[in-house]
Amino acid sequence: MAMSRRFFLAAAGVAGAAAGTGLLSACSSNSQSAVGANGAPGQLEVFSWWTDPGEKAALDSLVSVFNQGNPNIKFINRAVVGGGGDAAKAELAKRLAAKNPPDTFQAQAGQMVGDYITAGQIEDVSFLYKQEGWDTQFSQKVLKLIQRGGKYYSVPVDTHHINVLWSNPKVCAAHGVSAKPASMAEFIGNLRKLKKAGDVIPLAVSLDPGQEWQVKHIMETVLVSTLGADDWAALWKKGADWNTPKVTTALNTFAEIMTYAPGTGSTVTGWDQVCGLVGGGKAAYQIMGDWVEANFTVAQKLTPGTDYSWCAVPGTAGTFLFACDCFTLPVGAKDRDATIAWLKTCGSLSGQDSFTTVKGAIPPRATVGADERTLFSPYLQWSLDEWKKDILAGSLTHGVVASGAWNAAVDAAVTAWLSDHNVPKLQQGLVAAAAKFAPLAQV
């Protein structure tokens, strides 16, 4: 019999998982920490970019689990609004440069975490992996992203699916197009038909230069669609060649798709506002990561399968483009013991399930049990199945495959393209970025 979310998480928080099930014990995260345990109050300053109602609800759910085991630690939310995390990352960079880090901050596993390791700004937390057994309980695919020299430098709290095409099935049905196009050719044909109808936006995305990450997100999914997982991975290694006919084809396809986006005069900018266009029936499609699931269900209160639908971006079926949010222990954190208590919660079964079931992501653990699986939405159960069977590919936009400097160079090329729509120039910019940064690649 299926368990309720509340009952399962409560059971996990009190008793942990039975031996041999592959689930994490949550007892360590729900026992009182040394901070505040004897009546001495503590605090924890947590830095993130989770400000959308759905993201905030997920963070609140995680904080609730943390507070159960750490009632004397005051949680201080330092979330920064704007730019899909760009504003938060810029503010964080200032604080780290000033040697004034928050107690912990959100990062993205892979090269983004690698930048902080190289800069000497975060501590090795391998001791927690030994204490909690995470080195065997987390997915080995995820663990590879947060290691450097065999040491662990962050604690993942989720795994996001990046190459997802979201649609409004009612809008699609009304215009005689599929909500789940099977190929890129079919998808472009659908976009053409929707544009000709003239009463809805075919593809919802912001073209605001300050939101170039949304456009880059679409570009990387089209590159994966055209190149495949192996050739995509090769673009981020030493010797990367961005000057191939396949890359040219992908960029031309990307440029064609973007002709079906709203005009540059659109006042819709944030990704959550873009979700509102799809959920509100003003747009047919959106290419975005699965944090939109939380926006659809929490902020817009939509019903999956009826009000919104999903599938892999056409041409990427069988590939799971992914990113993982994680938390760190900064060097010089003022409330180090409170941070350790927070990281234990982030790595626990109860913490991860409480967070991911709201956030629209799947846990970064190796296995999810049958009863636990019932906590997840229809979309997330589909994503769990895809993660298990698909070839994995790391995301560019969301910090996995490229350093911050390389990402910034790609951003510059995409921003320039938004002004002139010159595909050869875009490719030249990407070639130049690879020539500069690929020799330094860690992947």
C-alpha positions as CSV (number, residue, x, y, z in Angstrom):
1,M,0.0,0.0,0.0
2,A,1.3,3.5,-0.9
3,M,2.6,5.6,2.0
4,S,1.6,9.2,2.4
5,R,4.5,11.8,2.0
6,R,4.0,13.0,5.5
7,F,4.0,9.5,7.1
8,F,7.1,8.4,5.1
9,L,9.2,11.4,5.9
10,A,8.2,11.2,9.6
11,A,9.2,7.6,9.7
12,A,12.5,8.3,7.9
13,G,13.3,11.1,10.3
14,V,12.7,9.1,13.4
15,A,13.9,5.6,12.5
16,G,16.0,5.9,9.4
17,A,16.0,3.2,6.7
18,A,16.1,-0.5,7.2
19,A,19.5,-2.1,6.6
20,G,20.0,-3.3,3.1
21,T,17.3,-1.2,1.4
22,G,19.8,1.3,0.0
23,L,18.1,4.2,1.6
24,L,19.9,6.7,3.8
25,S,19.6,6.9,7.5
26,A,18.2,10.2,8.6
27,C,18.7,9.8,12.3
28,S,22.0,11.8,12.3
29,S,20.4,14.8,10.7
30,N,17.4,14.7,13.1
31,S,19.3,14.3,16.3
32,Q,20.1,17.6,18.1
33,S,23.4,19.1,17.0
34,A,26.1,20.3,19.4
35,V,25.1,23.8,18.5
36,G,22.3,24.9,20.8
37,A,21.9,21.5,22.3
38,N,22.6,22.8,25.8
39,G,20.5,25.9,25.5
40,A,23.2,28.0,23.8
41,P,21.5,29.4,20.6
42,G,23.2,29.3,17.3
43,Q,22.5,30.5,13.8
44,L,22.9,29.4,10.2
45,E,23.2,31.8,7.2
46,V,22.2,29.9,4.1
47,F,22.9,31.6,0.7
48,S,21.0,30.5,-2.4
49,W,19.0,31.8,-5.4
50,W,15.8,29.9,-4.6
51,T,13.2,32.7,-4.5
52,D,10.4,31.5,-6.9
53,P,7.3,30.4,-4.8
54,G,7.9,26.7,-5.8
55,E,11.7,26.9,-4.9
56,K,10.9,28.8,-1.7
57,A,8.4,26.1,-0.7
58,A,11.0,23.4,-1.3
59,L,13.6,25.2,0.7
60,D,11.1,25.7,3.5
61,S,10.4,22.0,3.5
62,L,14.1,21.3,3.9
63,V,14.4,23.8,6.7
64,S,11.5,22.2,8.5
65,V,13.4,18.9,8.6
66,F,16.5,20.8,9.8
67,N,14.6,22.6,12.5
68,Q,13.2,19.3,13.9
69,G,16.6,18.2,14.8
70,N,18.2,21.6,15.5
71,P,15.6,23.7,17.3
72,N,18.1,26.1,18.8
73,I,19.7,27.1,15.5
74,K,18.2,30.1,13.9
75,F,17.9,29.7,10.1
76,I,18.8,32.9,8.2
77,N,17.7,32.8,4.5
78,R,20.0,34.9,2.3
79,A,18.4,34.0,-1.0
80,V,19.1,36.5,-3.8
81,V,16.6,37.2,-6.5
82,G,17.4,37.4,-10.2
83,G,18.9,36.0,-13.4
84,G,18.6,32.2,-12.7
85,G,21.2,32.5,-10.0
86,D,23.5,35.0,-11.8
87,A,22.8,37.8,-9.3
88,A,23.3,35.5,-6.4
89,K,26.6,34.2,-7.8
90,A,27.9,37.8,-8.3
91,E,27.0,38.7,-4.7
92,L,28.6,35.5,-3.4
93,A,31.8,36.2,-5.3
94,K,32.0,39.6,-3.6
95,R,31.6,38.1,-0.2
96,L,34.1,35.3,-0.8
97,A,36.6,37.8,-2.1
98,A,36.1,39.9,1.1
99,K,36.7,36.8,3.3
100,N,33.1,37.2,4.6
101,P,31.4,33.9,3.5
102,P,27.9,32.8,4.5
103,D,27.8,29.7,6.6
104,T,26.9,27.7,3.6
105,F,26.0,28.4,0.0
106,Q,24.2,26.8,-2.9
107,A,26.5,25.6,-5.7
108,Q,26.2,23.3,-8.7
109,A,28.1,20.0,-8.8
110,G,30.8,19.7,-11.4
111,Q,33.1,22.5,-12.7
112,M,31.2,25.2,-10.6
113,V,32.2,23.4,-7.4
114,G,35.7,22.9,-9.0
115,D,36.2,26.7,-9.2
116,Y,35.6,27.1,-5.5
117,I,38.0,24.2,-4.7
118,T,40.7,25.7,-6.9
119,A,40.2,29.1,-5.2
120,G,40.6,27.4,-1.8
121,Q,37.2,28.7,-0.7
122,I,35.5,25.5,0.5
123,E,36.5,22.8,2.9
124,D,36.9,19.1,2.2
125,V,33.9,17.4,3.8
126,S,35.0,13.8,3.2
127,F,34.6,13.1,7.0
128,L,30.8,13.5,6.6
129,Y,30.8,11.0,3.8
130,K,32.5,8.4,6.0
131,Q,30.3,9.2,9.0
132,E,27.0,9.1,7.1
133,G,27.9,6.4,4.5
134,W,27.2,8.7,1.6
135,D,30.1,7.4,-0.4
136,T,28.1,4.2,-1.0
137,Q,24.6,5.5,-0.7
138,F,24.8,8.4,-3.2
139,S,24.8,7.8,-7.0
140,Q,28.3,7.1,-8.2
141,K,27.5,9.2,-11.2
142,V,26.9,12.2,-9.0
143,L,29.8,11.6,-6.7
144,K,32.3,11.9,-9.6
145,L,31.2,15.5,-9.9
146,I,32.0,16.6,-6.4
147,Q,35.4,15.0,-5.9
148,R,38.8,16.4,-6.4
149,G,41.8,14.2,-5.7
150,G,39.5,11.6,-4.1
151,K,38.1,14.1,-1.6
152,Y,34.5,15.4,-1.4
153,Y,33.8,19.1,-1.3
154,S,30.0,19.5,-1.2
155,V,26.8,17.6,-0.4
156,P,24.3,17.2,-3.2
157,V,20.6,17.7,-2.3
158,D,19.0,17.0,-5.7
159,T,19.4,16.0,-9.4
160,H,17.7,18.2,-12.0
161,H,16.6,17.1,-15.5
162,I,17.7,19.8,-18.0
163,N,16.5,18.6,-21.4
164,V,12.8,18.7,-20.8
165,L,10.2,20.1,-23.2
166,W,7.2,21.4,-21.3
167,S,3.9,22.0,-23.0
168,N,0.3,23.1,-22.5
169,P,-1.6,20.1,-23.9
170,K,-4.9,22.1,-24.2
171,V,-3.2,24.7,-26.4
172,C,-1.5,22.0,-28.4
173,A,-4.7,20.1,-29.0
174,A,-6.6,23.2,-30.0
175,H,-4.0,23.9,-32.7
176,G,-3.7,20.3,-33.9
177,V,-0.1,19.8,-32.8
178,S,1.5,17.2,-30.5
179,A,2.3,18.1,-26.9
180,K,5.1,15.5,-27.2
181,P,6.8,15.8,-30.6
182,A,9.0,12.8,-31.3
183,S,11.6,14.5,-33.5
184,M,13.2,17.9,-34.0
185,A,11.6,18.1,-37.5
186,E,8.2,17.5,-36.0
187,F,8.8,20.1,-33.3
188,I,9.8,22.8,-35.7
189,G,6.8,21.9,-37.9
190,N,4.6,22.4,-34.8
191,L,6.2,25.7,-34.0
192,R,5.6,26.9,-37.6
193,K,2.0,25.9,-37.4
194,L,1.5,27.7,-34.1
195,K,3.2,30.8,-35.4
196,K,0.9,30.9,-38.4
197,A,-2.2,30.6,-36.2
198,G,-1.0,33.8,-34.6
199,D,-2.9,33.6,-31.3
200,V,-0.3,32.0,-29.0
201,I,3.4,32.1,-28.5
202,P,4.9,29.0,-30.0
203,L,8.0,28.8,-27.7
204,A,8.1,30.7,-24.4
205,V,11.5,32.1,-23.4
206,S,12.9,35.5,-22.4
207,L,15.1,37.3,-25.0
208,D,16.2,39.9,-22.4
209,P,20.0,40.1,-22.5
210,G,20.0,39.8,-18.7
211,Q,18.4,36.4,-19.1
212,E,20.8,35.0,-21.7
213,W,21.0,31.8,-19.6
214,Q,17.5,30.8,-20.7
215,V,18.6,31.1,-24.4
216,K,21.9,29.2,-23.6
217,H,19.8,26.5,-21.9
218,I,17.9,26.0,-25.2
219,M,21.1,26.1,-27.2
220,E,22.7,23.3,-25.2
221,T,19.7,21.0,-25.5
222,V,19.7,21.5,-29.3
223,L,23.5,20.8,-29.4
224,V,22.8,17.5,-27.4
225,S,20.0,16.7,-29.8
226,T,22.2,17.0,-32.8
227,L,25.5,15.7,-31.5
228,G,24.5,13.0,-29.1
229,A,25.9,12.5,-25.5
230,D,29.4,11.4,-26.5
231,D,30.1,14.3,-28.9
232,W,28.6,16.7,-26.5
233,A,30.9,15.5,-23.7
234,A,33.9,15.9,-26.1
235,L,33.2,19.6,-26.5
236,W,34.3,20.1,-22.8
237,K,37.6,18.2,-22.9
238,K,41.1,19.1,-23.9
239,G,41.3,19.2,-27.7
240,A,37.6,20.2,-28.0
241,D,36.6,21.1,-31.6
242,W,33.7,23.5,-31.9
243,N,34.3,24.1,-35.6
244,T,32.6,20.9,-37.0
245,P,29.7,20.6,-39.4
246,K,27.6,19.0,-36.7
247,V,28.0,22.0,-34.4
248,T,27.2,24.3,-37.3
249,T,24.0,22.3,-38.0
250,A,23.0,22.4,-34.3
251,L,23.5,26.1,-34.1
252,N,21.5,26.7,-37.3
253,T,18.7,24.5,-35.8
254,F,18.9,26.5,-32.6
255,A,18.6,29.8,-34.5
256,E,15.6,28.5,-36.4
257,I,13.8,27.4,-33.2
258,M,14.4,30.8,-31.7
259,T,12.5,32.5,-34.5
260,Y,9.4,31.2,-32.8
261,A,10.1,32.9,-29.5
262,P,8.4,36.1,-28.4
263,G,9.6,39.4,-29.9
264,T,12.3,41.4,-28.1
265,G,9.6,43.8,-26.9
266,S,8.2,41.2,-24.5
267,T,8.1,42.3,-20.9
268,V,8.3,38.7,-19.6
269,T,11.8,38.1,-18.3
270,G,12.1,35.7,-15.4
271,W,11.9,32.0,-16.1
272,D,9.0,31.8,-13.7
273,Q,7.1,34.4,-15.7
274,V,7.8,32.3,-18.8
275,C,6.3,29.4,-17.0
276,G,3.2,31.5,-16.4
277,L,2.8,31.9,-20.2
278,V,2.7,28.2,-20.7
279,G,0.5,27.5,-17.6
280,G,-1.8,30.3,-18.5
281,G,-2.4,29.1,-22.0
282,K,-0.6,32.0,-23.7
283,A,2.2,29.8,-25.0
284,A,2.5,26.2,-26.2
285,Y,6.0,25.1,-25.3
286,Q,8.9,25.9,-23.0
287,I,12.4,24.2,-22.9
288,M,13.6,24.4,-19.3
289,G,14.8,22.3,-16.4
290,D,12.4,20.6,-14.1
291,W,12.3,23.2,-11.5
292,V,9.4,24.4,-13.5
293,E,7.5,21.5,-12.1
294,A,7.4,23.3,-8.7
295,N,6.2,26.5,-10.4
296,F,3.4,24.7,-12.2
297,T,2.2,22.8,-9.1
298,V,3.0,25.2,-6.2
299,A,2.8,28.7,-7.8
300,Q,0.2,28.0,-10.5
301,K,-1.6,25.1,-8.8
302,L,-1.8,23.2,-12.1
303,T,-2.6,19.5,-12.6
304,P,0.1,17.3,-14.3
305,G,-1.0,15.7,-17.5
306,T,-4.0,17.9,-17.8
307,D,-2.7,21.5,-17.5
308,Y,0.9,20.7,-18.5
309,S,2.8,17.9,-20.1
310,W,6.4,17.0,-20.6
311,C,8.9,14.9,-22.7
312,A,12.6,14.9,-23.6
313,V,13.6,17.7,-25.9
314,P,13.1,16.2,-29.4
315,G,16.1,14.3,-30.5
316,T,17.4,13.8,-26.9
317,A,15.4,10.8,-25.9
318,G,17.8,8.3,-24.2
319,T,20.0,11.1,-22.9
320,F,19.5,12.7,-19.5
321,L,21.1,16.1,-19.4
322,F,21.5,16.9,-15.7
323,A,22.7,19.2,-13.0
324,C,22.9,18.8,-9.2
325,D,22.4,21.5,-6.5
326,C,24.6,21.1,-3.6
327,F,25.7,22.9,-0.4
328,T,29.2,23.6,0.8
329,L,31.3,24.3,4.0
330,P,33.1,27.6,3.2
331,V,36.5,28.2,4.6
332,G,36.1,30.7,7.4
333,A,32.4,30.0,8.0
334,K,31.4,31.7,11.3
335,D,29.0,29.0,12.4
336,R,30.8,25.9,11.3
337,D,29.0,23.4,13.6
338,A,25.7,24.7,12.4
339,T,26.8,24.3,8.8
340,I,27.8,20.7,9.5
341,A,24.3,20.0,11.0
342,W,22.8,21.6,7.8
343,L,24.9,19.4,5.5
344,K,23.8,16.3,7.4
345,T,20.2,17.3,6.8
346,C,20.9,17.9,3.1
347,G,22.3,14.4,2.8
348,S,19.7,12.6,4.7
349,L,16.8,10.6,3.3
350,S,14.2,12.8,5.0
351,G,15.9,16.0,4.0
352,Q,16.3,15.0,0.3
353,D,12.8,13.6,-0.1
354,S,11.2,16.6,1.7
355,F,13.1,18.9,-0.6
356,T,13.0,17.1,-4.0
357,T,9.3,16.1,-3.9
358,V,8.5,19.9,-3.8
359,K,11.4,21.2,-5.9
360,G,10.6,19.1,-9.0
361,A,13.9,17.1,-8.8
362,I,14.9,13.6,-8.0
363,P,17.2,12.6,-5.1
364,P,21.0,12.1,-5.8
365,R,20.9,8.7,-4.1
366,A,21.7,5.4,-5.8
367,T,18.3,3.9,-5.2
368,V,14.8,5.0,-4.4
369,G,12.5,2.4,-2.7
370,A,9.1,1.4,-4.0
371,D,7.2,3.0,-1.1
372,E,9.4,6.1,-1.2
373,R,8.7,6.4,-5.0
374,T,5.0,7.0,-4.3
375,L,5.9,10.3,-2.7
376,F,6.9,11.7,-6.1
377,S,4.7,13.3,-8.7
378,P,3.9,11.6,-12.1
379,Y,6.6,13.8,-13.7
380,L,9.2,12.9,-11.1
381,Q,8.5,9.2,-11.4
382,W,9.1,9.5,-15.2
383,S,12.3,11.4,-14.4
384,L,13.4,8.6,-12.0
385,D,12.9,6.1,-14.7
386,E,14.8,8.2,-17.3
387,W,17.7,8.6,-14.9
388,K,18.0,4.9,-14.4
389,K,18.1,3.9,-18.1
390,D,19.5,7.0,-20.0
391,I,23.0,8.0,-20.9
392,L,24.0,10.9,-18.7
393,A,25.3,14.2,-20.0
394,G,26.4,17.2,-17.8
395,S,24.8,20.6,-18.3
396,L,26.7,23.6,-19.5
397,T,24.3,26.3,-18.3
398,H,24.0,24.8,-14.9
399,G,27.6,24.4,-13.9
400,V,28.5,20.8,-14.6
401,V,30.9,20.7,-17.7
402,A,32.5,24.1,-17.9
403,S,34.3,26.4,-15.5
404,G,32.8,29.8,-14.6
405,A,35.2,31.6,-16.9
406,W,34.4,29.3,-19.8
407,N,30.7,29.8,-19.1
408,A,31.1,33.5,-19.1
409,A,32.7,33.4,-22.5
410,V,29.8,31.3,-23.8
411,D,27.4,33.9,-22.2
412,A,29.2,36.7,-24.1
413,A,28.8,34.8,-27.4
414,V,25.1,34.1,-26.8
415,T,24.4,37.7,-25.7
416,A,26.1,39.0,-28.9
417,W,23.9,36.6,-30.9
418,L,20.8,38.0,-29.3
419,S,21.7,41.3,-30.9
420,D,22.8,40.3,-34.3
421,H,21.5,36.7,-34.8
422,N,24.7,35.9,-36.7
423,V,25.2,32.2,-36.5
424,P,28.7,32.0,-37.9
425,K,29.8,34.7,-35.5
426,L,28.2,32.8,-32.6
427,Q,30.1,29.7,-33.6
428,Q,33.4,31.7,-33.9
429,G,32.8,32.9,-30.4
430,L,32.3,29.4,-29.1
431,V,35.4,28.2,-31.0
432,A,37.4,31.0,-29.4
433,A,36.1,30.2,-25.9
434,A,37.1,26.5,-26.3
435,A,40.5,27.4,-27.6
436,K,41.1,29.5,-24.5
437,F,39.6,27.3,-21.8
438,A,39.6,23.7,-23.1
439,P,43.3,23.2,-22.4
440,L,42.5,24.0,-18.7
441,A,39.5,21.6,-18.5
442,Q,39.3,19.2,-15.6
443,V,36.8,16.8,-17.2
